[in-house]
Amino acid sequence: MTLGLLQVFLPLVAILWLAFGRPLTGIDFALRVIAAAALLVASAAAGLWLALPRAIVLPLGLLLLVALLVALRALTRQNEPPAIGPIAWVGRGVTAVAAVVGLWFAGSAFAGRSPPAQPVDLGFPFMEGRYLVTAGGATALINPHLLSQDPANPEWRGQSYGVDLVRVDTLGFRTVDRVPFSLPEQPEAYRIFGTTVVAPCSGRVEQTENLLPDMPVPVRDTDYPLGNHVVLRCGALIILLSHLQQGSVTISPGTVVRKGDPLAKAGNSGDSAEPHLHIHAQRPAAPGQPLLSGEPVPIRLIGEYPVRNLHYDVR
């Protein structure tokens, strides 16, 4: 919830500062425009839009245009340059810092839109619906799974290019109540919960887990991080789909599946803050090593590299 507020509050403050801050010189005008635009773009590209739908960026963008016109009018109507005192210099410094921060976050988000290596093409793991990528991309800012590349924890590196998906409606709400900042405790209140998960590739089932409970939000089962899951062997790659609904896995190890075959239902088991599906590809782990210690491989889903805030509309 705090993150959801900040990614709206910071651009809004910068926009209001552009429109109504004083004194206003050419330098102030330029700094404020850069800060407001950079923070808004960073929020749109790198923000985690779960507490609020991302559509709120549109009215903020219109507000930025209005603020730009108001500030430009005030600048051009000044008869003489305003006095620049210590407080004004502090304001300039804060604005400059906000501009740098916004540019860095925006740059990091856009840098993460290109895969770090040749991706493997997979089918989408759901048959229908609208889905939001909440974690995905090539920088840790938009894909926290990249933190798994920490050499101190090599047993998790296979999920480094993982992707997390939630189901949303046409307005961008991921809960059935359509209430901003909603965080229902019941997993059933989330649109993705119970949605059928299908095989993203043809292969053989290597491993399954089916009996772990779905946790109330936001409780996490850190003892069994993957929760209920399916591990597929598709050619030379291992594909993991995790956080599945208890009792929903319909296949068993050794089963040969075809792309699009039903596997399970999305749930909230394991180390999951709320119902979602985690999917990633990796090379097989070395003999005797943990499952997720294999070399990570980027994925494309139905031809698109999944980065945070990308929407998939599957029909």
N, C-alpha and C positions, 0 to 999 in steps of 0.2 A: 504493500500500500504506500509506503514511504517513497519508493522509487516511482510509482505511478504519479504521485503528487509532484515530485521534483521535476519530472520530464515535461510537465505542463507549467509548473510554477516558474521555473527559471526562464524559459523563453518568454512567458507572459511578462515577467518583471522587466526583462530586457526590452520588450516592445513598448511598455509603458514609459520606461526610462528614455527611449528614443523620442517618444511623442511629447513628454512633459518635463523632462529634465532641463535644468538651467545651471549655468549659462550654456549657450549653444554657439560654437564656432565651427569652422569647416573641419577642424581636427575632431572635435567632439561628434559632429554629425557622422563622419566616416567611421569612427570607432564604434559608435552605437549601432549603425546599420550593420557593420560586420558582425558585431557581437550578437545582435538579435537574430540575424539571418543564420549565422553559424549554429547558434543554440537550437533554433527551430529545426534546421536540417539534421543536426545531430540527434535531436529527440525523435524525429520521424524515422531516421535510419537505424539508430542504435537502441532506441528505447524498447523496453519490454512491455508491449501493449496488452496486458492482461486485466489490470484493474480498470482501465478505460479502453474503449475502442480507438483505434488509430485515426478514425475519421475526424477526431477533434483537431487534428493538425490543420484541416482545411479552414475552419473559422479563424484559427490562430494565424494562418497565412494571410487571410483577408485583413485581419487586424493589423498585421505587420505593414501591409500596403497603405492602410489608412494612417498609421503612425508615421510612415515615411513621408507622406504628403503633408501631414501636420508639421513635422520637423522641418521639412524643406521650406514650407511657407514661412515658418518662424525665422529661419535662417536668412531668407531673402528679404524680409521686411525689417531687419535690424538696421538702424541708422548709424550705429557705431559699435565697434567690437565691445563685448561685455568684459567687465573686469574679471581677471582670473586669479582667484585667491587660493589658499592652501586646501580648502574643502573641495574646490573645483579640481585641483590636481589629484586629490584622493579619488574623486569620482572618475577621472580619466584613467587612473591606475587600475581601479576595480573593473572598469569597462574593458580595458586592454587585456586584463587577465581572463575575463569572461570570453572575449573574442578568441584568445589563444586556446582556451579549453574547448570551446565550441568547435573550432577548426580542427583540433586534434581528434576529438571524438568523431566528428563527421568524416575526417580523413581515414581514421581507423576502420570505421564502418564500411566505407566504400572500398578500401583496400581489401577487405575481407570478402568481396563479391566475386573474386576469381579463385578457382580451386588451387590449392597448393601443389597438386600433382594431377596426373591424368586420372579423371574420375571413372568409375564403373557405372554403367547405366542400369538402373533398376526400375521396375514397375512401381506404381504407387501402392502403398500397403493398405489402402481402403478402396472400396468399390464405388462409393458415392459420397458427396458432401463437400463442404467448404472447410479448408484447413489452413491454419496459420503456423508458420515456422517460428518457434520461440527460441530455438537455439540452432544455429547453423551458420556456416561461413568459415573463413580462413584466418580470422583474428579472434583472440580470446574475448574481446569486448562484446562481440555478437555471438560467440560460440564458446561458452565456458568449458566445454569438453576438451578444448585444447590444453587446458591446465593439466590434463592427464598425462601430458608428455614430460612431466616432472621426472627426472632420472631417479629420484629417491623412491618413486612408486611405479616401477616398470610393469607391475601386474595389471595396470589399468590403461596402458598406452593404446591398446587396440581400439578404444572408443573415442580417440582424439578427434576424429572427424565425424562424430555422431550428430544426429539430427533429432530434435524433439518437435512433435506436432500436437496441436490441440485443435479441436473442431469448433468453428464459430458460425454464427448466422450471418445474414447479409449485412447487418449493421456492425458486425465485429464482436458481438458478445459471445463469450464461451460458456456462460451459464444459462440455464433455461429461464431464470427470472429476469434477465436483461437489466440488471441493476448495476450501475457503476460501483466499483470497489467491492463487489459482492465476493464473498469467500465462504460459500456454504460448507458445512462440515461433511454432509453426505456426498459421497462420490457420484451418486445418481443425479445430482443436481447439475452435473457438467455434461455438456452436449456430447463429448467424445465417449463417455463411459458407456460400455455395452455395444459400441460400434464394431462391426465385424472386421477383423484384420485378415488380410489375404497375403499370400506368398508374393513377394516382389520379384521372384525369379524361380526358375525350375531347378530342383535339386533334391537332396535327401535330408531328412530331419536327423540332426546329430544329437540334440539334447532338448529336453523340455522340463519345465517345472509348472505345476498346476494347482498346488494346494495352499499356497500362501494367501493370507487374508488381504482384502482391499482395505487400506488404512483410511481413517477419517482425516479430512483435510484440516490442518497442514502437517499432521503427524507423519513421520518417516520411519520406515523399517530399515534401520541402518545395519541390522544383523544380516539381512539378505538383500543387498543393494539392488540386484537385478529384478527381484520379485518374481512373479510368474513370467516365464519367457519361452521363446522358441529359438533354437540355433539351427540354421540351415547351412548345408554345404552346397554351394552353387559353383560348380567348376572348381577353380583354385581358391575360391574365397569363402570365408565364413560370414554369414549375415545374422545379426542378432536383432530380435524384436523383443522388447521387454516392457515391464510394468503392466502385464496383462491381467484381465479379470480372473479372480479365483474360480476354478472349475470350468473355465471356458475353452481350454486348449483341447482341440478335437483330434489331434494327431499324436503319434508316439514315435520315439526314436526308431530309425530304420525305414520309416514311411517315405516313399518317393512322392513328391508333390510337383504340380505344374504351376507355372506363373498364374496367379489369380485364384488359386484354390483357397478356400477358407481355412484359417489356422486357429483362430481364437477370437476373443473380444478385448477391446481396449479396457484397461482398468486403472487401479491406483495401488498396486502392490509394490513392495520394495521401497527403495530410497527415492520416493516421489513426493514432491510438495503438493501436487494436485494431479488429477487424471490427465494423462498424456501418453503418447507412444514414443518410445525411443527406438531408433533404428540406426545401425551402423554396419559398415563392411570392414573386414580386416583379413590379413593373411592368417593361416592357422598358426596357433601357438606352437613353440618347439615342444617336443615330447617331454612330458613331466612338468611343464610350466603351466601357470594359470591360464584359463580360457582367454582372458582379455589382454594377454601379453603379446599378441601377434602384431605385426606391422599394420598400422591403420591405412585405410584406402578411402579417398573421398568418393562420394556417390553423387549421381544425378538421378532425380526422380522425374519420370516421364519427360526426359530431355532438358530439365532445368536444374541448375545447381542451387540447392536449397540454402538460402541465407535468411537470417532473422528478418521477420516481417513480410516475407514473401507469402502470398496466398496461392493455394492450389484449389481450383474449383473442378471437382471430379463429377462427371455425370455418366 
